[in-house]
Amino acid sequence: MNDNITASVKYIGADDLDIDLFESQYVVPEGISYNSYIIMDEKIAVMDTIDMRKAEEWKNNLRKALDGKKPDYLVVQHMEPDHAANIGWFAQEYPEATIVASTKAIQMLPQFFENVDFGGRTQAVKEGDTLNLGRHILKFVMTPMVHWPEVMMTYEESEKILFSADAFGKFGALCREGEWLDEARRYYLNIVGKYGTQVQNVLKKAATLDIAIICPLHGPVLKDNLGYYVGYYDKWSKYEAEEDGVLVAYASIHGNTAKAARKMADILREKGAKQVAVMDLSRDDMAEAVANAFRYDKMVLAASSYDAGVFPPMHDFLYHLQIKNLQNRKVAIIENGSWAPTAGRVMNCMLSDMKHMQVLEQMVTIKSSMKAADIQQLECLADELLANE
């Protein structure tokens, strides 16, 4: 991306195309960006550091932007290591600079940097506090649990820039820039999805600000049609489905449950389902499966019985949905078992721990392999799932 966000605000982050798993769990085939910014004014403020994986590139970008000057402040919005790994280096390299952060972030500093003396080096800020750089005034917005307790955002009043921490970010390096929505959805729902109430609180605060530019810690700087991005965050954080559609998610040991799931998907399409996504929980990206569960208003869960329970990939999927707080969905269940089917009972039990889930009483039980009578039951299950469409 262009280093200049505005005449005074520059990008000094870096792309990471070598990473295989973000947070050691999310596949990122297009990499990830670690964003950091610098505001050049009478006082110079650096907005966050970046991951240690790209430390040298960030240091070089910082020195180039400073052009021999010294920074006055480092504003720390989030202490997660992909953004805060270089705070210790910064404190030692620029001993006269002040580290500005929330009280909780300052308390965390020695947890990450044991051998750095931060005494007299920090300035704790709270909701509504401001920092005058000259022409630019930073106003601090506390955003706890979006998605760590110490997080804050920073609003720059003169150029109307919101430095939004992890909010409004996405997977993907900036040099591989693609369409925002899919990777932003996968990013938000898997990382922040649990904290819908807290995101709603932040959106209420943001609504009081005149925002022209959003500078997130991952992904592109957003300048146009900001209502588009805010609208999705509003929907996701209310746990509302984006689309009228069905996710068919299956966990199959030898392929028979997969055949039933794919047949169910065909039946749903024939009966007029507007969107049907089919995902193999043993092979497909779990983060995408979670994102699709949030995207559509209905689900079909198909799983084999296993060790008097449910096949582990389905258990893992439902566990992810539980901890990410999925709610307000309509769900149909297909189970398979050769002698004592148990998958349906376990899936029902896990769904019962989620809020406002409408689980259809009718359940299709397949004994080993799908037969003609099973297909008739799938037809009836599809009718019930799509009722009131």
C-alpha positions, 0 to 999 in steps of 0.5 A: 500500500501507499505509505502515506495515509495522509500528508502527516500520517504514514504506514510503517507496517509490514506484510507476512507471506511466510506465516502458515497459521495465524495465532497457530490455528487459522490458515492464511494462504494470502498471508497477513499484514501487521499494521503500524502507523506514525503521526508526524507533528510537533510531537511524533506519535507511533501507533503500535509496533508489530509482530517479531516475525517482521521486526527488522522491516518495521524498525527500518520503516520507522527509522525511514519515516522519522528521518533522523527525528525522535518519537515522543510517544508510542501509543499501545492499543493492544498488547497481543504479541502480533502488535506489541512484540517490539515495545521493549526494543522501542523503549530502549531505543528511544528512552525519552519517549513516553508509552501511552496505553490503558492502565491494564496494558501498562500492567501487562508490560512487565509480563511480556518484557521482564528486563525492561524498566518502564518506570516513569516511561508510561502514561495511562489514559482513560475514556475521553482523555486526549493527547495534543501533538500540535495540529493533531489531537488524539482522543482515547476510546476504551474498548475492553474485550474487543478482544482483550481487556486492555484494548483501546482505540484512538480517534485523531480529531483533525483528520478524523481517523479512527485507529481501530486496533483489531476491529475492522481487520482481515486476513491477507497481506496488503500486497495480496489485497482481495475483496474485504468481506470473506476474509474479514468475516472469517477473521472477525467471527473466529477471533472476536465472535464471542464478544458481540455485546462488547462490539455493540458498545464500541459501535455506539461509541463510534457512532458519536465520532465523525470518522473519515478513515479507519486504520486497523491493525490488520488489513487495508486502511478503509476510506470509502463507504465506511457504512458498509464495514460498520454495517457488517460489524453491527450484524455480526455482533448481534448474531444476525445471519447475513443471508437466507441459506443453509450450511450443511456441515458433515463429519464422516468416517468412511464416506456414508455420512458424507453421501447423506449430507451431499444428498441433503444439500441436493434436496435443499437446492431442489426445494428452493434453498437460496444458498447451500454451502457444504463443508467436510469438517474433517478436511475443510478449513474449520475457521471457514466452517465457523464463519459460514455458520454465522453467515447463514440462518440455517444449518444441517449437521450430519455426523457419524457416531463414534465411541458412544459419542459423535465423530470428533470433527463434529464435536470440534466444530460445535465446540467452536460455535459454543465458544464463539457464542453462535445463536439464533439459528435453525438446525436439522440433525442427521446421525449415522450409526451401525449398531447404537447411534449416539451422534444425534444425542451429543449434537443436540446436547451441545446445541442446547448450550447455545442461545436461541437455537431452534433444533428440529425435533425430527432427526434422520437416523441412518444405519450404516449407509443411506437407503431409499427410506432414508432419502424420503426422511431427508425430503421431510427434514428439508421441508421442515427446515425450509418451512416459512421460507 
